[in-house]
Amino acid sequence: MSGLREGARSGHRPYLYGITSTRAVSGCATCAGVPQTLTLAPNPGTGVFRVLDANGQPVYVTSTVHNTLGKVVQHLNGQNTVDLQAQPAGIYLLKLAAAHGAKLLRVVKE
């Protein structure tokens, strides 16, 4: 908590600048248990986002998309796109099941 207070005093926005779109995850449909770097692109974007590997190739995942209140807004079952066009602007989390717990990818819809 002290780090947040210190950041606020120095004029930094720790939550806005701390958002990243790339995470090492396991548990995707095509990863075969091998950790891999995934990203959502474009991020930020206006509605349709693609799940891509480090080489820019599509990755098909089984996961859920949650809003910041924790409500599930979409289920993905072997898909590589997240369609948030009907959702309001904000931050959404793509939750992937993994062997050692859930992994999250953040996406910002403008």
ChimeraX attribute file (.defattr): number of C-alpha atoms within 10 A of each C-alpha:
attribute: neighborCount
match mode: 1-to-1
recipient: residues
	/A:1	6
	/A:2	7
	/A:3	9
	/A:4	13
	/A:5	12
	/A:6	12
	/A:7	13
	/A:8	12
	/A:9	10
	/A:10	9
	/A:11	9
	/A:12	13
	/A:13	12
	/A:14	14
	/A:15	8
	/A:16	8
	/A:17	8
	/A:18	7
	/A:19	13
	/A:20	15
	/A:21	16
	/A:22	18
	/A:23	16
	/A:24	15
	/A:25	22
	/A:26	23
	/A:27	22
	/A:28	21
	/A:29	16
	/A:30	14
	/A:31	15
	/A:32	10
	/A:33	13
	/A:34	11
	/A:35	14
	/A:36	16
	/A:37	13
	/A:38	23
	/A:39	25
	/A:40	27
	/A:41	18
	/A:42	16
	/A:43	18
	/A:44	17
	/A:45	16
	/A:46	16
	/A:47	18
	/A:48	15
	/A:49	22
	/A:50	20
	/A:51	21
	/A:52	19
	/A:53	18
	/A:54	12
	/A:55	8
	/A:56	13
	/A:57	12
	/A:58	18
	/A:59	19
	/A:60	20
	/A:61	22
	/A:62	18
	/A:63	22
	/A:64	19
	/A:65	24
	/A:66	19
	/A:67	17
	/A:68	11
	/A:69	7
	/A:70	10
	/A:71	11
	/A:72	15
	/A:73	15
	/A:74	15
	/A:75	15
	/A:76	18
	/A:77	12
	/A:78	14
	/A:79	16
	/A:80	17
	/A:81	18
	/A:82	20
	/A:83	15
	/A:84	20
	/A:85	14
	/A:86	8
	/A:87	13
	/A:88	12
	/A:89	14
	/A:90	12
	/A:91	15
	/A:92	23
	/A:93	19
	/A:94	24
	/A:95	20
	/A:96	21
	/A:97	17
	/A:98	15
	/A:99	10
	/A:100	8
	/A:101	9
	/A:102	14
	/A:103	18
	/A:104	21
	/A:105	21
	/A:106	21
	/A:107	27
	/A:108	21
	/A:109	20
	/A:110	13
